[in-house]
Amino acid sequence: MARAINPVRLEEAKALSDELRIIILDMLKEKPMSVLEIVSALKKRGIHKTPNAIRYHLTVLKDAGLVNLTKVGSVLKYSAKDMYYAYTAVSEDSEELMEKIDSIASEIAPMIDIVIKHLLDKYRSEVTEIAKSLKPCEFCVTSHFIEHVVYEIIKRATGLSIAKLSREHYFKDKEGEDIHEET
């Protein structure tokens, strides 16, 4: 199987490398919160952090482009820019799970090829213009900017589709039950 291209922005990787920031991001997908609201919500989860510590983590998330900052009255509130899903794969099952995922990905890759070809046929000049505006990071040996732009477009479109289908309750098991709820 060919290796997949998975671009990762360094800022995102740094921001998501800390478990507390992932917890904060998860909380912010539910509703905008101030620093003090975050401190209080974390305390209820048994996590005791100072407002300054939370401000630091929010700055990292904001600099990575993962959260927005808005003023609500006189209070600054943070909100997740998109919905993020954090999960931990069970280590002993990881290889088997990845084999299943790879198998499904291989099967649907021809459908994705059609989408990407259509995207490039219709928007090649826009994609190229965006790609030309990107700068290589200090660690890049080669530059796959067009691939990166296409990947970002597909990733964002996939996120929009998943959010829409989730609101329509499309993600259920065969019996129509929500697989995420505790039984």
Order of alpha helices (4+ residues) and beta strands (2+ residues): alpha-alpha-alpha-alpha-beta-beta-alpha-alpha
